[in-house]
Amino acid sequence: MAKCWETRPCDEEMQADCPHPTVMHDRCPAACAFAYCVRPTRKVTSDPRLVFDETVDRSTAIRAECLHCEFFLTHAPRIDEKDAG
């Protein structure tokens, strides 16, 4: 099952017209109203230990807002885990 940070909340038709995932291969910008996370696990953090944790593999996040989410920063894959496997 896909993790929340690996999915886009918009449908395929919307993605076809969006320049971020289809043309620029970029994250959904935090300002996108369609990419806003409504999951109960969503919690913005300012904890420096999480925000500056160098082991978090931020490349796995499809949405920019995940980069400051406590759930993502706590549960995301770690860079050292990928290197070991």
C-alpha positions, 0 to 999 in steps of 0.5 A: 500500500502506498504511503500518504507522502507517495500519493497525489490527492488529485485525480488523473485528469487534474494531474494531466493539466498540472505542470508540476507532476507531469511536466516538471516532475516536481512536488505539488507546491504547498500553495496548491489547494488540491494537494492539501493534506486532510489526513488525521495524521497530518501535523505541522512540526517545528521540532528542529530534530525532525526538520533538520534530520539529515537521514529523512529521505525527502525525495520520497515526498510528492507534496511539498507540505509533507516536508514539514509534517511530523508524521512524514518526518517520523515515518519516512524512509531513511537515507541510511536504510536505503544505502544498507539495502 
